[in-house]
Amino acid sequence: MIARHILKLQNLAKTTPFFRFSEFNETESSFNHNENRPQRVQKPRFKKVAIILSGCGVYDGSEVTEVVSLMVHLNKSHVSFQCFAPNQDQLHVVNHITGETTTETRNVLVESARIARGEVKDITQLKGEDYQAVLLPGGFGAAKNLSDYAVNGTNFTVNSEVERVLREFHSQKKPIGAMCISPLILAKVLQNEKPKITMGRVDNQDTPNKYWPHSEAINAAETLGAQHFQRNADRFQVDFENKIVTAPAMMFNGFTKFSTTFDGAGHLVNIIDQIVQGNSIKLDTIGEKKHENFDGERRPRGQYNRNNNNRRPRENNNENHEQHHHHEQQ
């Protein structure tokens, strides 16, 4: 009896059609429940950015801390980057110990390869359509190699390839990020647009050039028609109309300059990420800081333990100058 039932089941299995999972095409099935559902619009993802370098070293090239800070934050955000630099000689070479110029000659592209671990291309190969944004870290190379501001002051000119690239990104409505003294280049190239930028602050009269020793660049930018906003070292300025994000970074020379530069680079990357994705941006929630004393205890803003002598030094950098804007992608 049992054997007879097993035989019937075997015969039934041979005659019953079935689908192998690998052969089943869901799109051709009448059981496709997503057929009438509206398709979700996929937002663009921030994944590819260009970085323009001007050499290696603060006094005659790119500011290394700023470049590395941008690279780290881009990497943490899973954004790939490609470095570019002009294939030309530097204005001069500076001994970074003594601050004196030397008689040797160095190439901007070759020197930039030191930071980029060899992954750097001639800026003539940079095309706006290939990248979602372009970033300009600072350093005196921006004023000596990407432009001649260090020589000619407010009458300076910008490297023709750098100018071409910036105009391409601006005309294609793609974000431009600049740190330190590099916003001065934007003030020149986009002079007719009167960009909103920041290169930090001007020192108080009782401490001239102590924390912000290069604030003369602010005057130069304003002379060119740019709208400059005074921001602290870890802050930023956004020009929504021109899609420009700037940060003071190493224009600040206080004790916390390394950490504030890193934080400012993070804000710059995060804001450009949101602009690329077309998200709304509420700037007063970006970079919200935890205010802690050296003992690690969290305290309300501006309040410290009066019984604790280890107060955090202010260094003219703890004021909060937030921007309150709300941006909707056009």
Phi, psi and omega in degrees: 000311181295319180297324180295318179294321178297319179297320178296319180295322178296318178294322179295321180295326181290332185260351182270123179290147178211163179253134164281139183302323183290339182263350185281124180256106185297328184291337181265358184274150176283357181264018179281100185284347181271004189300319185259005181279143176293140182284135178286134179282123181276121179285148177296143181254137179284111186218355185209121185223151177254142177238127179261120180255161182229024183122201182220108179127136190300324189275342179219009181203211179284146176284116190298317181301319181293317180297311182295322178299316177298315181299318181296313181293323175296317180296318179294334178269006179061038177253125178280152180221152175231130180269145178226156177201154177291141177269081184208165176286148174292159175303314174196174178246132184248132171288114187284355174271312183266339184081005182267150177282152179245176183268354182283166179239136178227152182264135183298316181296316181295318180292324179296332179297339178297318180283321185277007181055039177087347183270073179222145182237158175298136184296342176295341180271355182277120179240135183301326183289347184271350185223155182272340181199164176228141183238139177238099171291165184267214191103156183292349174299331177295328182266351183242327185246322176277342176208178177244032179302323181297338182260316190250002178062219184293348176270019186289163174241161181251143175313132188299323179288322177297316179298317179302313182297314182296321178293324178298310181297320181293317181293332178271007178057042177255146185296146175235128177246139180217143182235158172064237182270352182299330176304338177297326177296320178295322178300328180279308185294320182255037185304320181291341181272350182048061186296150175268120186222170168219142169232025177106222188226172172253132182299154172295159183296332181280346176227062184296131176059023179277309182260335181231075189285350184241034184289353176297337177294331177297315178299321180296318180296318180292327176297326179281355177103358179290151176263109184261136178242131181283120180230153177285170191298328181263012182259196187198170174224135179243128171255098186293323183295318181263001181055051179243132176237126182233154180216142184293320179051235187280010167295337176276135184240026178276180184301324186270019189299329181287315181290321180291326176296317179297316179295317179298321177297323178295318177298317181300314180295317182296319181292316179297323176303313181293322178296316180299320181283348180079022181276159172288144182236121174249104193291337182285359176253359181270132176070030178295125188261149171271123183268110183233151172272176181294341179279359176086356181280128180287139181223157174300157182306127174083000181250135181227161179287113183293339180273356182254120183281349182270061178285149179289129178296137183278316177049035175060026186229010183255000177290147181253110179247074182282151172261139178244095179229161173226121188246129171248131178298128181292000000 
